[in-house]
Amino acid sequence: MLDDGSQIKKSRLKFTKNDSLPEEVFLQCHDCKGQVHQICALYNCRCAKPNEIFRCPKCINVYKDMNGIPSEVSPKSSAENLPKCSMSDFIQDGLLKSLDIAYEKTASESGVNIDHVEKAGGISVRVMSHVSLKHVVRDEVRFIVS
């Protein structure tokens, strides 16, 4: 018996260890049938309503509601507008510093001014799993560092 009340035979379950890497989850868009990485789409299946359909970010732009009015993508649909934490700030600052070093290296190797080096823009890092949540570690996974 599963949490949702459905039943499944034990022989159909897949054996994994608690410390194994989970498979990357991809979602299929209801409209275009394209595959989107769940974390890239910022889609949380646990918060989804039963029988809720998934639309990829491209199709959300084109989707029309029942009144025929085009539905707009919320300006909060980018990582930049998600809440920050000290870890996301640390990772983002480190990434931007590393990129600055790489830009300087590229400029010196190419013999051009750093202003002429193509740079990545709009980079935002956010942590999707926050440390304020309680995570239970089972006894068989714990280890002692000496």
C-alpha positions in Angstrom: 0.0 0.0 0.0 1.4 3.4 -1.0 0.9 6.7 0.6 -1.7 7.7 -1.9 -3.8 4.6 -1.2 -2.9 2.7 -4.3 -1.4 -0.8 -4.2 1.6 -2.2 -6.0 3.2 -5.6 -6.0 6.5 -5.8 -4.2 8.1 -7.5 -7.2 7.5 -4.3 -9.3 9.4 -2.1 -6.8 13.0 -1.0 -7.7 15.6 -1.7 -5.0 17.8 1.3 -4.2 19.9 2.5 -1.4 19.2 5.6 0.6 22.4 7.3 -0.5 22.0 6.4 -4.2 21.5 9.3 -6.7 17.9 9.7 -7.8 17.0 9.7 -11.4 16.6 13.1 -13.0 12.9 13.8 -13.4 11.6 15.1 -16.7 8.1 16.4 -17.2 6.1 16.2 -20.5 4.3 19.3 -21.6 0.6 18.8 -22.1 0.5 21.0 -25.3 3.8 20.5 -27.2 4.7 17.1 -25.7 8.3 18.4 -25.2 10.4 17.1 -22.2 11.4 19.6 -19.6 13.8 19.0 -16.6 11.6 19.3 -13.5 14.1 21.5 -11.6 14.7 23.7 -14.6 10.9 24.3 -14.9 10.8 25.2 -11.2 7.9 22.7 -10.9 7.2 21.0 -7.6 5.2 17.8 -8.1 4.4 17.7 -4.3 2.5 21.0 -4.6 0.6 20.0 -7.8 -3.1 19.4 -7.5 -4.5 16.0 -8.6 -5.0 15.7 -12.3 -3.1 19.0 -12.8 -1.6 19.4 -16.3 1.9 20.6 -16.9 2.7 23.3 -19.5 6.3 24.2 -20.3 7.4 27.8 -20.1 7.1 28.2 -23.9 3.6 27.0 -24.1 2.5 29.1 -21.1 3.2 32.1 -23.3 0.8 30.9 -26.0 -1.9 29.3 -23.8 -5.2 31.1 -23.7 -7.6 30.9 -20.9 -11.3 30.1 -21.3 -12.1 33.7 -22.3 -9.6 33.7 -25.2 -7.3 36.2 -23.4 -3.6 35.2 -23.8 -2.2 34.2 -20.5 1.0 36.1 -19.6 3.9 34.5 -17.8 4.3 35.9 -14.4 7.4 38.1 -13.9 8.1 35.9 -10.9 8.8 32.9 -13.2 12.6 33.4 -13.2 15.2 32.3 -10.6 16.1 35.9 -10.0 12.7 36.5 -8.3 12.9 33.4 -6.1 13.8 34.0 -2.4 17.5 34.3 -1.6 19.4 32.7 1.2 23.0 33.0 2.4 23.9 29.8 0.5 22.5 31.0 -2.8 24.3 34.4 -2.3 27.6 32.5 -1.6 27.3 30.3 -4.6 26.2 33.1 -6.9 29.1 35.4 -5.8 31.6 32.6 -6.2 30.3 31.8 -9.7 30.4 35.5 -10.8 34.0 35.9 -9.4 35.0 32.7 -11.3 33.5 34.1 -14.5 35.3 37.4 -14.0 38.6 35.5 -13.8 37.7 33.6 -16.9 36.8 36.8 -18.8 40.2 38.3 -17.8 42.0 35.2 -18.9 40.2 35.1 -22.3 40.9 38.8 -22.8 44.6 38.4 -22.1 44.9 35.2 -24.3 43.1 36.9 -27.1 44.9 40.2 -26.7 41.8 42.2 -26.5 40.3 44.6 -24.0 38.0 42.8 -21.4 35.1 44.9 -22.6 35.3 43.0 -26.0 35.0 39.6 -24.3 31.5 38.0 -24.6 30.0 37.6 -21.2 27.2 35.6 -19.8 24.3 37.7 -18.5 21.3 37.3 -16.2 22.9 34.6 -14.0 20.9 33.9 -10.9 21.5 31.1 -8.4 18.9 30.0 -5.9 18.8 27.0 -3.5 15.8 24.8 -4.0 16.2 22.8 -0.8 16.6 25.0 2.2 18.4 24.1 5.4 15.6 25.4 7.6 13.6 22.3 6.6 14.0 19.2 8.8 15.6 16.3 7.1 15.7 12.9 8.8 18.8 10.8 8.4 18.2 7.1 9.1 20.6 5.3 11.4 22.0 3.1 8.6 23.1 6.2 6.7 24.8 8.0 9.5 28.6 7.7 9.9 31.2 8.9 12.4 34.0 11.2 11.3 37.1 10.7 13.4 
